Amino acid sequence: MKVSVIGAGHVGETVTARVADKHIAEEVVLVDIIDGIPQGKGLDMWESAPIRQFDTRIIGTNGYDETADSDVVVITAGVPRKPGMSRDDLLNTNKDIVKNVTEQVAAKSPNAILIIVSNPLDVMAYTAYKVSGFPGNRVFGMAGILDTARYRSFIALELNVSVRDIQAMVLGGHGDSMVPLPAFTTIAGIPLSHFLPKEKIDAIIDRTRKGGGEIVGYLKTGSAYYAPGAAAAEMVEAIAKNNHRILPCSAYLSGQYGLEDTFVGVPVKIGRTGIEEILEIPLSDEDLQLLKSSAESVKANIAKLNL
Ligand code: APR
């Protein structure tokens, strides 16, 4: 398994470290435009290998030759948000970056699976899909796992239970219109509504929707990276282990949920070939409506792309 991570900033370095710690890849190539950053971070991480006990070789570079024939490429290149910005404010800057990166990646690794992390997530996943020309099952975005992790972490705090026992799913676009699904949330198989009244659940949903902004508000100079990095590494692991995990990811839709030619977060089954199946779960009318309006806002941004 060869993995490349494009963008050696906060998210890129975190994905790389997590992938190495999982013992799932022979090699991770870390690429950035800034001379010295991927080389320095890559070497530093490799020097942690004897302590962390991994054999994944980590190579930092400013070019794409070293990425040739990657099985998976994680794209984190781009600018992050600052306080007061929405993810959509990054659209024009990150579109050019993701377009350029995707062209270079696709030329060197025509059979790779692309995992997009740059924001605005669903629109950047669409950009990579169009620019690469890869089939939809090999291009998907990391958002649902992160949003679901935030939701689960808040529920665990509220109930004082292990995060491991919370099963949940957050769908929709990676923004304020995301769609947490309390009806599909259980604690060790017991419905969430057994533990919490509606007002508490609504407050957790609201905090989840604004979870990225809460971190930006604290950091001030950038956005979250520990949870996003861990989420992207979990997707790489699902591909590497081919264990057919069902995870919420931003996927290309061609009619599912009544949505066409767009990316939005839905439950998918992931294996060695990428997305093996998009699951159409029976949503309530209200949740389906929320998913559709979330997809509408993604589509409105896609229309601005001029690809
Ligand atoms: N090619 C390669 N790397 C690039 C390019 C490019 N064309 N343009 C920018 N980069 C690099 C920057 O040099 C920087 O090292 O991308 C990196 C981004 O790192 P950070 O600024 O630390 O941002 P980060 O927090 O990692 O977020 C990256 O992920 O979660 C999203 O919204 C976030 O879009 C942002 C992206």
Residues whose N, C-alpha, C, O or C-beta is under 5 A from the ligand:
A	BS01	APR	G7 A8 G9 H10 V11 G12 V31 D32 I33 I34 T76 A77 G78 V79 P80 R81 I97 V117 S118 N119 G222 S223 A224 Y225
